[in-house]
Amino acid sequence: MSGVTGADRIKKEDIKPTMEWFEEMILKGFPQYKGKFNFTGSYVVGKKDSYGDIDIVALFEDKDKKELKQKFAKYAIEEYNDEIIQPFTNPKYTGNRYHNAGELISLRIPQCIEGTFTNKSVQVDVIMATTEEELEFKTEFLNLPAEIQGLYLGIIKTLFLEVPISIITQKIDIDLLPLPYATEGSVYEYDFNLSPKELQIRLIERTEDFKTLSKQTIWSTQNWNTVMELINMFDAKDKGFMELLEIITQFKNERSVNRIKGLFASMVTVKSGEVGTEKGNWKTLCLNEVEKI
């Protein structure tokens, strides 16, 4: 049983034909679909023979993401019977025919080989994008291995601690106002925040012992090249896990290392089904190596 839907696992060689059918018969029937999707996640970067679900980032024409997801879910369950958009078998969601979470809609569909349905199903996570730039951003981020995602999040988070503001703003060609004066006992600072959705700069007010009092997003972008320009300020672009760790050991601010450790531990977790597997052992090794910094 896989994911929220309770679907079967799917062989790697069966993913492409199943998704060709899914696009032709389901995605293309949805008026807002703009005719483009990218595979992402473990199917792209993984080396397994089978997978628990299929992740795609698909391009749609609708600026209201919340309404778009509701429209797509309604379309799927109203236009197709439960042999096509199948009820979930996961005990927690039994009978549901879609799951709406974050930026995606999860569906359970039949595995389709050479135009013929098999007796197996598969979970498809349709991640929504409404511009070409967003499509590329999400695809690039989600195609990073989990341990690289975790370190990238940490490195981006530490930039304002490690690099003068003037160098950062010149690098990515933005203007930032001088930090405002804070009340006694608190300070303001700028802070980068990277997620699968976008890159942000936030204005943070915190106490002198680093507790956050308020935060405000003052700038954002979905240009993946901007992320890479920032990462490469440490000559970290295209580096492997151990190489990135070596770069991080050169950071000067103790807060930087603590931030990276905290973000990495929250981002990279060993799931119950991964314990004792090659993937689980690698994640454990990565967690231990980060903790040693």
Phi, psi and omega per residue, in radians:
M1 nan 2.393 -3.022
S2 -2.184 2.279 2.945
G3 1.032 -2.805 -3.094
V4 -1.182 -0.436 -3.035
T5 -1.489 -0.395 -3.057
G6 1.338 0.357 -3.102
A7 -1.303 3.024 3.107
D8 -1.416 2.901 2.949
R9 -1.316 2.769 -3.124
I10 -2.228 2.396 3.086
K11 -1.168 2.567 -3.087
K12 -0.996 -0.720 -3.080
E13 -1.241 -0.238 -3.131
D14 -1.629 -0.146 -3.079
I15 -1.171 -0.857 -3.076
K16 -1.054 -0.883 3.130
P17 -1.108 -0.608 3.100
T18 -1.115 -0.717 -3.111
M19 -1.342 -0.467 3.014
E20 -1.099 -0.746 3.073
W21 -1.137 -0.766 -3.108
F22 -1.046 -0.761 3.131
E23 -1.159 -0.820 -3.058
E24 -1.136 -0.736 -2.999
M25 -1.642 -0.427 -3.052
I26 -2.073 -1.006 -3.087
L27 -1.039 -0.792 -3.066
K28 -1.210 -0.259 3.062
G29 -1.443 -0.192 -3.127
F30 -1.556 2.090 -3.002
P31 -0.981 -0.551 -3.079
Q32 -1.448 -0.151 -3.136
Y33 -1.220 2.302 -3.054
K34 -1.797 0.349 2.948
G35 1.361 0.451 -3.120
K36 -2.617 2.303 2.975
F37 -2.528 2.718 3.087
N38 -2.128 2.388 2.928
F39 -1.181 2.584 3.115
T40 -2.638 2.969 3.075
G41 1.427 -2.574 -2.954
S42 -1.137 -0.519 3.120
Y43 -1.081 -0.580 -3.115
V44 -1.425 -0.798 -3.021
V45 -1.754 -0.230 -3.062
G46 -1.448 2.935 -3.121
K47 -2.177 0.289 -3.076
K48 -1.405 2.852 3.099
D49 -1.488 -0.355 3.131
S50 -2.555 2.818 -3.037
Y51 -2.397 2.651 -3.095
G52 -1.404 -0.364 3.085
D53 -2.788 3.069 3.090
I54 -2.102 2.179 3.112
D55 -1.865 2.246 3.042
I56 -2.316 2.620 2.941
V57 -1.871 2.108 -3.054
A58 -2.052 2.569 -3.070
L59 -1.696 2.217 -3.132
F60 -2.247 2.802 3.133
E61 -1.895 1.590 3.118
D62 -3.049 2.113 -3.061
K63 -1.361 -0.428 -3.128
D64 -1.550 1.721 -3.035
K65 -1.109 -0.689 -3.127
K66 -1.103 -0.793 3.131
E67 -1.191 -0.645 3.126
L68 -1.043 -0.811 -3.127
K69 -1.096 -0.704 3.126
Q70 -1.135 -0.704 3.114
K71 -1.106 -0.765 -3.096
F72 -1.153 -0.755 3.127
A73 -1.098 -0.760 3.132
K74 -1.102 -0.774 3.104
Y75 -1.011 -0.820 -3.062
A76 -1.082 -0.796 -3.045
I77 -1.445 -0.372 3.126
E78 -1.546 -0.540 -3.073
E79 -1.546 -0.316 -3.040
Y80 -2.250 2.456 -3.134
N81 -1.331 3.091 -3.024
D82 -1.396 0.085 2.924
E83 -1.466 -0.393 -3.141
I84 -1.710 -1.025 3.031
I85 -1.744 1.678 -2.862
Q86 -1.528 2.570 3.059
P87 -1.095 2.559 3.140
F88 -1.265 2.620 3.067
T89 -1.981 -0.091 3.019
N90 -1.050 2.177 -3.069
P91 -0.917 -0.539 -3.116
K92 -1.257 -0.463 -3.062
Y93 -2.223 0.429 -3.055
T94 -0.900 2.254 3.089
G95 1.617 -0.382 3.077
N96 -1.106 2.650 3.124
R97 -2.072 0.005 2.969
Y98 -2.751 2.779 3.082
H99 -2.310 2.188 -3.090
N100 -1.848 1.983 -3.112
A101 -2.559 2.264 3.066
G102 1.009 -2.104 -3.092
E103 -1.782 0.247 -3.007
L104 -2.394 2.813 2.965
I105 -2.058 2.249 3.090
S106 -1.770 2.343 3.107
L107 -2.256 2.738 3.012
R108 -1.971 2.068 -3.070
I109 -2.219 2.861 3.081
P110 -1.298 2.580 2.957
Q111 -1.301 2.307 -3.020
C112 -2.166 2.030 -3.094
I113 -2.045 2.110 3.136
E114 0.936 0.733 3.077
G115 1.366 0.072 -3.108
T116 -2.066 2.299 3.091
F117 -1.209 2.460 2.985
T118 -1.676 -3.121 3.094
N119 -1.559 0.234 3.118
K120 -1.977 2.755 3.113
S121 -2.080 3.025 3.089
V122 -2.622 2.553 3.050
Q123 -1.484 2.287 3.055
V124 -2.031 2.158 3.057
D125 -1.770 1.948 -3.126
V126 -1.677 1.831 3.139
I127 -1.556 2.249 -2.995
M128 -1.526 2.364 2.963
A129 -2.339 2.497 -3.088
T130 -2.051 0.051 3.010
T131 -2.471 2.781 3.076
E132 -1.061 -0.669 -3.128
E133 -1.119 -0.737 3.116
E134 -1.158 -0.679 3.097
L135 -1.013 -0.814 -3.135
E136 -1.165 -0.751 -3.106
F137 -1.028 -0.889 -3.098
K138 -1.144 -0.693 3.131
T139 -1.092 -0.821 -3.115
E140 -1.115 -0.765 -3.131
F141 -1.128 -0.862 -3.041
L142 -1.261 -0.289 3.085
N143 -1.484 -0.069 3.031
L144 -1.340 2.441 3.002
P145 -0.996 2.621 -3.048
A146 -0.962 -0.687 -3.097
E147 -1.222 -0.515 3.078
I148 -1.333 -0.697 3.027
Q149 -0.938 -0.832 -3.101
G150 -1.055 -0.741 3.134
L151 -1.275 -0.647 3.071
Y152 -1.064 -0.774 3.099
L153 -0.988 -0.763 -3.124
G154 -1.192 -0.763 -3.132
I155 -1.081 -0.807 3.125
I156 -1.060 -0.675 -3.090
K157 -1.140 -0.453 -3.039
T158 -1.659 -0.033 -2.985
L159 -0.982 -0.772 -3.098
F160 -1.256 -0.249 3.047
L161 -1.509 -0.500 -3.004
E162 -1.802 -0.379 -3.012
V163 -2.249 2.370 3.097
P164 -1.006 2.492 -3.106
I165 -0.972 -0.705 -3.082
S166 -1.069 -0.625 3.129
I167 -1.249 -0.687 3.128
I168 -1.126 -0.849 -3.089
T169 -1.141 -0.583 3.090
Q170 -1.220 -0.651 -3.103
K171 -1.100 -0.748 -3.068
I172 -1.924 0.175 3.000
D173 0.967 1.035 3.030
I174 -2.288 2.833 3.077
D175 -1.938 2.322 3.056
L176 -2.146 2.337 3.086
L177 -1.219 2.691 3.039
P178 -0.989 2.580 3.136
L179 -1.068 2.377 3.136
P180 -1.246 2.810 3.043
Y181 -1.318 2.416 -3.132
A182 -1.798 2.877 3.052
T183 -1.227 2.866 -3.122
E184 -1.040 2.317 3.124
G185 1.627 -0.011 3.101
S186 -2.404 2.861 3.128
V187 -2.439 2.760 3.031
Y188 -1.844 2.605 3.028
E189 -2.687 2.713 3.030
Y190 -1.540 2.664 -3.022
D191 -2.616 2.236 3.007
F192 -1.451 2.539 3.043
N193 -2.385 2.074 -3.134
L194 -1.896 2.331 3.078
S195 -2.459 3.006 3.071
P196 -1.090 -0.270 -3.078
K197 -1.538 -0.767 -3.048
E198 -2.970 2.993 2.995
L199 -1.846 2.281 -3.108
Q200 -2.151 2.684 2.807
I201 -1.972 2.256 -3.130
R202 -2.076 2.566 3.009
L203 -1.668 2.053 -3.049
I204 -1.912 2.294 2.922
E205 -1.831 2.228 -3.099
R206 -2.398 2.847 3.045
T207 -1.382 2.966 -3.124
E208 -1.185 -0.318 3.051
D209 -1.765 0.420 2.910
F210 1.301 0.379 3.013
K211 -1.517 2.309 -3.085
T212 -1.314 2.246 3.087
L213 -1.725 -0.673 3.111
S214 -2.770 2.757 3.058
K215 -2.590 2.489 -3.089
Q216 -2.415 2.204 3.083
T217 -1.333 2.131 -3.082
I218 -1.981 -0.143 -3.138
W219 -2.830 2.531 3.084
S220 -2.666 2.764 3.097
T221 -2.644 2.664 2.998
Q222 -2.050 0.477 3.085
N223 -1.594 1.891 -3.075
W224 -1.123 -0.504 3.119
N225 -1.067 -0.564 3.095
T226 -1.129 -0.727 3.087
V227 -1.038 -0.794 -3.109
M228 -1.165 -0.596 3.083
E229 -1.109 -0.707 3.129
L230 -1.211 -0.782 3.116
I231 -1.024 -0.666 -3.056
N232 -1.393 -0.029 2.994
M233 -1.122 -0.378 3.056
F234 -1.832 0.228 -3.070
D235 0.983 0.744 -3.030
A236 -1.851 -0.057 -3.104
K237 -1.113 2.350 3.080
D238 1.121 0.290 3.093
K239 -1.474 2.614 3.075
G240 -1.393 3.106 -3.039
F241 -1.030 -0.909 -3.089
M242 -1.157 -0.600 3.096
E243 -1.150 -0.692 3.095
L244 -1.132 -0.696 3.089
L245 -1.042 -0.705 3.130
E246 -1.097 -0.690 3.087
I247 -1.106 -0.758 -3.090
I248 -1.123 -0.570 3.131
T249 -1.110 -0.276 3.120
Q250 -1.533 -0.101 -3.129
F251 -1.120 2.535 -2.990
K252 -1.691 -0.447 -3.045
N253 -1.645 2.215 -3.119
E254 -1.064 -0.578 3.103
R255 -1.082 -0.582 3.141
S256 -1.042 -0.859 -3.112
V257 -1.114 -0.747 3.139
N258 -1.107 -0.672 3.101
R259 -1.116 -0.774 -3.123
I260 -1.097 -0.766 3.123
K261 -1.047 -0.792 -3.113
G262 -1.142 -0.790 3.135
L263 -1.141 -0.716 -3.111
F264 -1.133 -0.753 -3.130
A265 -1.120 -0.565 3.120
S266 -1.391 -0.450 -3.070
M267 -1.538 -0.674 -3.058
V268 -1.898 1.931 -3.140
T269 -2.252 2.611 3.087
V270 -1.656 1.915 -3.124
K271 -1.278 2.808 -3.061
S272 -1.003 -0.670 -3.124
G273 -1.302 -0.162 -3.120
E274 -1.704 -0.179 -3.102
V275 -1.073 2.216 3.129
G276 1.458 -0.083 3.105
T277 -1.586 2.942 3.102
E278 -1.038 -0.737 3.132
K279 -1.129 -0.776 -3.140
G280 -1.137 -0.696 3.120
N281 -1.141 -0.666 3.113
W282 -1.158 -0.734 3.103
K283 -1.079 -0.726 3.129
T284 -1.096 -0.740 3.089
L285 -1.048 -0.804 -3.137
C286 -1.083 -0.767 3.110
L287 -1.038 -0.754 -3.138
N288 -1.155 -0.698 -3.133
E289 -1.158 -0.693 3.111
V290 -1.155 -0.699 -3.128
E291 -1.127 -0.432 -3.130
K292 -1.326 -0.275 -3.015
I293 -0.987 nan nan
